[in-house]
Amino acid sequence: MPVAAFQSTSRKSKTIMSTIKRLFLGPLVHARALNHLEVIPQAAVAVVDGKIISVHPQDTEFDSNGYEVTTLKRGQFLMPGFVDTHTHAPQYVNCGLGLDMQLLDWLNTYTFPTESKFKDVAFAKKVQTRNIH
């Protein structure tokens, strides 16, 4: 959920910036490093003016006074960071391959050849039943 600053102007034409404080409660999945995945089943993520300022288990003492609290629903989870989490069917079978490649090289090497295989209906059904749950 994007967090943005709220701007209002007083009668004296002074701009007042309000601090936006949000606390997200729910499962958290994130990578501390390329080879280290961390899962916190009941996390609290504090965000102030669009920046994550604190990540901790929910049972950790934290002054949430002044925070707008959002509790995630069953099946939802938090994954902070600049991460592209979408995929297309022809890319699904290539997940995890060519992570050291530039995008166009990866598309030419893996995705476009796989995409051409989708002409075969049996292949397409096999991939799609795994890709879409």
Secondary structure, DSSP 8 states (H G I E B T S, - for coil): -----EEEE-TT--EEEE--EEEEEEEEEEEEETTEEEEEEEEEEEEETTEEEEEEETTS----TT-EEEE--TT--B--SS------HHHHTTTTS-TTS-HHHHIIIIIHHHHHGGGSHHHHHHHHHHH--
